[in-house]
Structure formats: C-alpha cells, structure tokens
C-alpha cells in the first residue's frame, strides 16, 4: 500500500475534507491521529473505520490554534502510533461578514484557525522531522485564497497567507529533507458547503465558475493528498496544487 507504515496527523478530521483524507490514509496503510475540537462522536466513527482497515488510529481533542493543542497531537502520534511522518493542516471554519461589518473577533478567529494553526502545527512537528531527516507537510488552502471572495475577507486573507507560508516552510525545512506543499480546493461536497450546493441561485453562480461543472466528491480530492504524502512525492516541495475542477482558472 502507498502509505504502509507511515504515521499521520490530520487536523480537523472528524468530518468533511479532513475525515475523507484520514480515511484515505488509513486505506493506504497509514496510522492516523484524528483531530477534533467538539465533534467527538464523528471523530470516533472515523477512528473505528480506520481501525477496521487494520490500522492504528486515535482521536485527540485539541485546538490547533494553540501551541499546546499542536503539541498534544504530535505527542499522540509519537506515543500512540510510534512516530510521525505526515502532517495535514486542514482544520478550519468560516465567520463570514462584509468588510465594513466584520469585527475583530471574526477576523481573529478565522486567521487563527486557518493561518496561525498551520504555523503552530508545523512548528510542533519540526523537531521530529529534523531529527529523522524526513517528513511531509501538506497544507490546505482554497480558491478563495487565490482569487478572493466577497463576504469573507478574513478567510481569503488567511488562505492566501497559507500559500506564502507553505513556500517559506519548504525553503526552511528542505535542509532536513522535509517536503511542504499546499493543495487548493474548490467546493467539496461537505456540511460546510451545503448551502452553496442546495440553494439554486448560489449553485448556479458557482457552477458557472467551475470548468468541470460539478462539485468535488471525496474521491476527487484524496488522491492528491495521498500522492504528496507518499514516497512518489519525495521530489516535490513548495508547490501549489489546485484540485478545484478549474474554478481557480476563472
């Protein structure tokens, strides 16, 4: 299997994109730390499914916008799984508002979980990756970070920052044989995008922007995460890979 023997942390993996990636990693042979903040039940469901595949998995409640939360995830991977090879920075949520109506709390909350958390999680993994002279960091951004969006200046700013942060991490950690890349997603069929996918007006607007004329399913996006985490991606670093059906081209 592609990831046989690898140990991975996937932040925000109780549901949505994170759950899909965690399950794909388990199927590919990896042991996985499943991270959640409030959805313990769904997180345990993901853990059970990975364990049923014959792999190790643990669910860890941790706020990755705080250094202690990131340390807890790294400690769990090392102590419970036996090491750490892959970090996927996926955790996130939205607090939408127009520019002139957005308050400090909405701005800070989104920047913390989407940008600060990527720095903190990468920082927490740094000693492990440095010591073993290997590691993969895969960050998640959005088409919003490439082309911008209305009503989410906080989210767009954070996701744009993730792209630059990824390139800087790749430059700094290349000396330790660590690869850091970023995957840009469009609209994936998850709970977070339900309104876009079910509201006929919004659906028409977004469908006109997607070249392939359909929203992404889990099986559309997980292969890119598997590839970059595997040995096949050992000579790829500092790259932005768009898995968005062509949305980002518009």
C-alpha positions as CSV (number, residue, x, y, z in Angstrom):
1,X,0.0,0.0,0.0
2,X,1.1,3.5,-0.8
3,X,1.5,4.8,2.8
4,X,2.3,1.5,4.5
5,X,3.9,2.1,7.9
6,X,3.5,5.9,7.8
7,X,2.2,7.8,10.7
8,X,0.0,10.9,10.0
9,X,-1.8,13.7,11.8
10,X,-4.8,15.2,10.0
11,X,-6.2,18.3,11.8
12,X,-9.9,18.9,11.7
13,X,-10.6,15.3,10.7
14,X,-13.8,14.4,12.4
15,X,-15.8,15.3,9.3
16,X,-15.6,16.8,5.8
17,X,-12.4,17.0,3.9
18,X,-10.3,16.1,6.9
19,X,-12.3,12.9,7.5
20,X,-12.0,11.9,3.9
21,X,-8.2,12.4,4.0
22,X,-7.9,10.5,7.2
23,X,-9.9,7.6,5.8
24,X,-7.9,7.6,2.6
25,X,-4.7,7.5,4.5
26,X,-5.9,4.5,6.6
27,X,-6.9,2.7,3.4
28,X,-3.5,3.4,2.0
29,X,-1.8,1.8,5.1
30,X,-1.1,4.7,7.4
31,X,-1.8,5.0,11.1
32,X,-3.7,8.2,11.8
33,X,-4.2,10.8,14.6
34,X,-7.8,12.1,14.1
35,X,-8.2,15.6,15.5
36,X,-11.4,17.3,16.6
37,X,-12.5,20.2,18.8
38,X,-16.1,19.4,19.6
39,X,-17.4,16.5,17.4
40,X,-16.2,13.6,19.4
41,X,-18.8,11.2,18.1
42,X,-17.9,11.7,14.4
43,X,-14.2,11.6,15.3
44,X,-14.6,8.2,17.0
45,X,-16.5,7.0,13.9
46,X,-13.5,7.9,11.7
47,X,-11.2,6.1,14.2
48,X,-13.3,3.0,14.1
49,X,-13.3,2.9,10.3
50,X,-9.5,3.2,10.2
51,X,-9.1,0.5,12.8
52,X,-11.4,-1.7,10.8
53,X,-9.0,-1.3,7.9
54,X,-6.3,-2.9,10.2
55,X,-4.5,0.4,11.0
56,X,-4.0,2.2,14.3
57,X,-6.0,5.4,14.9
58,X,-6.6,7.6,17.9
59,X,-9.0,10.6,18.3
60,X,-7.4,13.6,20.1
61,X,-9.4,16.7,21.1
62,X,-7.1,19.7,20.5
63,X,-7.3,23.3,19.5
64,X,-4.6,23.7,16.8
65,X,-4.8,27.5,17.1
66,X,-2.9,27.0,20.4
67,X,0.6,25.7,20.8
68,X,-0.4,23.2,23.5
69,X,-3.0,21.7,21.2
70,X,-0.5,21.1,18.4
71,X,2.0,19.6,20.9
72,X,-0.7,17.2,22.1
73,X,-1.2,15.9,18.6
74,X,2.5,15.4,18.0
75,X,2.8,13.6,21.3
76,X,-0.1,11.3,20.5
77,X,1.4,10.4,17.1
78,X,4.8,9.6,18.6
79,X,3.5,7.8,21.8
80,X,0.4,6.1,20.4
81,X,1.3,5.4,16.8
82,X,5.1,5.2,17.2
83,X,6.2,8.1,15.1
84,X,5.3,11.0,12.8
85,X,5.8,11.2,9.0
86,X,2.9,13.3,7.7
87,X,1.1,16.4,8.9
88,X,-2.0,17.6,7.1
89,X,-3.1,21.1,8.1
90,X,-6.8,21.1,7.3
91,X,-8.7,22.4,10.3
92,X,-10.9,25.4,9.7
93,X,-14.3,27.2,9.8
94,X,-15.8,30.4,8.5
95,X,-17.1,33.5,10.1
96,X,-18.5,35.4,7.1
97,X,-19.2,39.2,7.0
98,X,-18.7,42.0,4.6
99,X,-15.5,44.0,5.0
100,X,-17.2,47.0,6.6
101,X,-19.2,44.9,9.0
102,X,-16.6,42.4,10.1
103,X,-15.4,42.7,13.7
104,X,-12.1,41.8,15.4
105,X,-13.4,38.5,16.8
106,X,-14.5,37.3,13.3
107,X,-11.2,38.3,11.8
108,X,-9.0,36.9,14.5
109,X,-10.9,33.6,14.8
110,X,-10.5,32.8,11.1
111,X,-6.9,33.9,10.9
112,X,-6.1,31.9,14.0
113,X,-7.5,28.6,12.7
114,X,-6.6,28.8,9.1
115,X,-3.2,30.5,9.2
116,X,-1.7,30.6,12.7
117,X,-2.6,27.0,13.3
118,X,-0.6,26.0,10.2
119,X,2.5,27.7,11.6
120,X,2.0,26.2,15.1
121,X,1.4,22.7,13.8
122,X,4.4,22.8,11.5
123,X,6.5,24.2,14.4
124,X,5.4,21.4,16.7
125,X,6.4,18.8,14.1
126,X,9.7,20.4,13.3
127,X,11.8,18.7,16.0
128,X,10.6,15.2,14.9
129,X,11.1,15.9,11.2
130,X,14.5,17.5,11.8
131,X,15.7,14.6,13.9
132,X,14.7,11.9,11.5
133,X,15.6,13.9,8.4
134,X,12.3,13.3,6.7
135,X,8.7,14.4,6.8
136,X,5.7,15.7,4.7
137,X,3.6,18.7,5.5
138,X,0.5,19.2,3.4
139,X,-1.4,22.4,3.9
140,X,-4.9,23.1,2.7
141,X,-5.9,26.3,1.0
142,X,-8.9,27.4,-1.1
143,X,-9.6,29.0,-4.4
144,X,-10.7,31.9,-2.1
145,X,-7.0,32.4,-1.3
146,X,-6.1,32.6,-5.0
147,X,-8.9,34.8,-6.5
148,X,-10.6,36.3,-3.4
149,X,-14.2,36.2,-2.4
150,X,-17.0,38.5,-1.3
151,X,-18.1,38.5,2.3
152,X,-15.0,36.5,3.6
153,X,-12.0,38.8,3.6
154,X,-10.8,37.1,6.7
155,X,-11.0,33.6,5.1
156,X,-9.4,34.8,1.8
157,X,-6.6,36.6,3.6
158,X,-5.8,33.5,5.7
159,X,-5.9,31.1,2.8
160,X,-3.7,33.4,0.7
161,X,-1.3,33.5,3.6
162,X,-1.2,29.7,3.7
163,X,0.3,29.7,0.2
164,X,3.2,32.0,1.2
165,X,3.7,30.3,4.5
166,X,4.0,26.9,2.7
167,X,6.7,28.2,0.4
168,X,8.7,29.6,3.3
169,X,8.4,26.4,5.3
170,X,9.5,24.5,2.2
171,X,12.6,26.7,2.0
172,X,13.5,26.4,5.7
173,X,12.9,22.7,6.1
174,X,14.3,21.4,2.8
175,X,17.7,21.1,4.6
176,X,16.1,18.3,6.7
177,X,14.6,16.6,3.7
178,X,11.1,17.7,4.6
179,X,8.6,18.5,1.8
180,X,5.9,21.1,2.3
181,X,3.2,21.6,-0.3
182,X,-0.3,23.2,-0.4
183,X,-3.4,21.9,-2.0
184,X,-6.0,24.4,-3.2
185,X,-9.6,23.1,-3.1
186,X,-12.7,24.4,-4.7
187,X,-16.2,23.4,-3.5
188,X,-16.2,20.0,-2.0
189,X,-19.4,18.2,-1.0
190,X,-19.3,18.6,2.8
191,X,-21.5,20.0,5.5
192,X,-19.7,23.4,5.2
193,X,-20.8,23.8,1.6
194,X,-24.3,22.5,1.9
195,X,-25.9,26.0,1.4
196,X,-23.9,26.6,-1.7
197,X,-24.8,23.2,-3.1
198,X,-28.5,23.3,-2.3
199,X,-29.5,27.0,-2.8
200,X,-30.4,27.2,-6.5
201,X,-29.2,30.7,-7.0
202,X,-25.8,30.1,-5.3
203,X,-25.5,26.7,-7.0
204,X,-25.9,28.4,-10.5
205,X,-23.4,31.1,-9.6
206,X,-20.7,28.7,-8.5
207,X,-21.4,26.1,-11.2
208,X,-20.7,28.7,-13.8
209,X,-17.3,29.2,-12.3
210,X,-16.3,25.5,-12.2
211,X,-15.0,24.4,-15.6
212,X,-15.9,20.7,-14.9
213,X,-19.5,21.7,-14.0
214,X,-19.7,19.7,-10.8
215,X,-18.8,19.9,-7.1
216,X,-16.0,17.8,-5.9
217,X,-16.5,14.5,-4.0
218,X,-14.1,13.0,-1.6
219,X,-12.7,10.6,-4.2
220,X,-11.8,13.6,-6.4
221,X,-9.5,15.2,-3.8
222,X,-7.9,12.5,-1.7
223,X,-5.6,11.1,-4.4
224,X,-3.6,14.4,-4.4
225,X,-3.2,14.1,-0.6
226,X,-2.1,10.5,-0.9
227,X,0.4,11.3,-3.6
228,X,2.1,14.2,-1.8
229,X,2.3,12.1,1.4
230,X,3.8,9.1,-0.4
231,X,7.4,8.4,-1.5
232,X,6.3,9.3,-5.0
233,X,6.2,12.9,-3.9
234,X,9.7,13.0,-2.4
235,X,11.0,15.5,-5.0
236,X,8.0,17.9,-4.8
237,X,8.1,20.8,-2.4
238,X,6.9,24.4,-2.2
239,X,4.2,23.8,-4.7
240,X,0.6,24.9,-5.0
241,X,-1.5,22.1,-6.5
242,X,-5.1,23.1,-7.5
243,X,-7.7,20.3,-7.2
244,X,-10.7,22.5,-7.9
245,X,-12.3,21.4,-11.2
246,X,-10.8,24.5,-12.9
247,X,-12.5,27.0,-10.5
248,X,-9.2,28.8,-9.8
249,X,-8.7,29.5,-13.6
250,X,-11.6,31.8,-13.8
